[in-house]
Amino acid sequence: MKKHPDTISAHAKKIVLGNEPMALPLFQTSTFKFESPEAIEKYLKGDDAQYLYSRYENPTLRAVQEKIAELEKGEQCYVFSSGMAAITSSLLAFLKSGDEVLASDSLYGRTQLFIENWLPRFGVKTRFISQHEFPDIERYFTSQTKIVYIESPTNPTIRVIDISATAEQAHRHHALLLIDNTFATPVNQNPMDMGADVVLHSLTKYMAGHSDIIAGASIFRKEHEKLMRDAIRTFGGTMDPFAAFLLERGLKTLYLRVERQNRTAQFLAERLSQHPKVKKVNYPGLKNAPGHDVAARQMRGFGGMLSFDVADYQNAQKFLRKLQIIAHAASLGGPETLVSLPVLTSHYGQPAKNLQAAGITEGTIRISVGLEHPDDLWADLEGALS
């Protein structure tokens, strides 16, 4: 059929490849064409080769989801437009009015606010337990407890919770264990192997690794696929295909990056722990750190995140002003080393009781270790502390 130029301009060309591309193709489309009514009928019956709409599924997203599920030793994965979209959608997928959530009191600030302030609006009871009590939380369960929610390592004090023991407690009471694995990444630990039911990520951080996208993921067992599929399609927090394309590119170097960040973080933590102006260093790789034995047992590496305390807020401000290489910025997991004050970023607006429970002071400084030379980073930290 002969076509007018404006018709040709409006339609995408079909690409037929004789062999497979090395880079993941980007399917930047909102919708997909069906060749016949029978084709959409096949889709509605569950044909995986058919696609309807990119909020539901997309070939670029599917490829990334399969890779992340495999990395995390899970069976299924959905990728989201942000880490918080993954967290909130996953919690809402499993909860209903009358249910209860038990959560560690050391969580990312917005996660804690969602559990504390938003879930009760839907009739969900929430209770926070001191991170120091885990995994001995038997006495907190009720017949309404449906979810135990933790981070390990925690943000920003890098405390470690025994995942296997916590999963055993949850399952004994017919509850699910949800864990945010952003800080560790699948390079350093696989919570699914330790009994976790759902693993969550802010993919913005280490997984994408280049400080250029916002994204999240939920990895789960096949038995939970329908609940999670209904949640992501209803709440609409689906990742954009271009973000998925960039994410997949970042995943290619995940192990190289994280292993380097592990080594540099260990080096910096050891140096900082000996500095006279540092009151305390939080890093599970230090042999005297709380939870070091648990971390050594359940982690393959101790991660690229650490935090430390200086005397007070004024000293923390002075430290930030004197940095020359390390950037003062929110977020983490990228190639650049970043520092932040949790009271101004991840935990801004949290009541004093929450900060105290999480071990955060006005002098707490969080470091996301990047890919720079370790000696340059130490020189910058030492100079800023002087």
Order of alpha helices (4+ residues) and beta strands (2+ residues): alpha-alpha-alpha-beta-alpha-beta-alpha-beta-beta-alpha-beta-alpha-beta-beta-alpha-alpha-alpha-beta-alpha-beta-alpha-beta-beta-alpha-beta-alpha
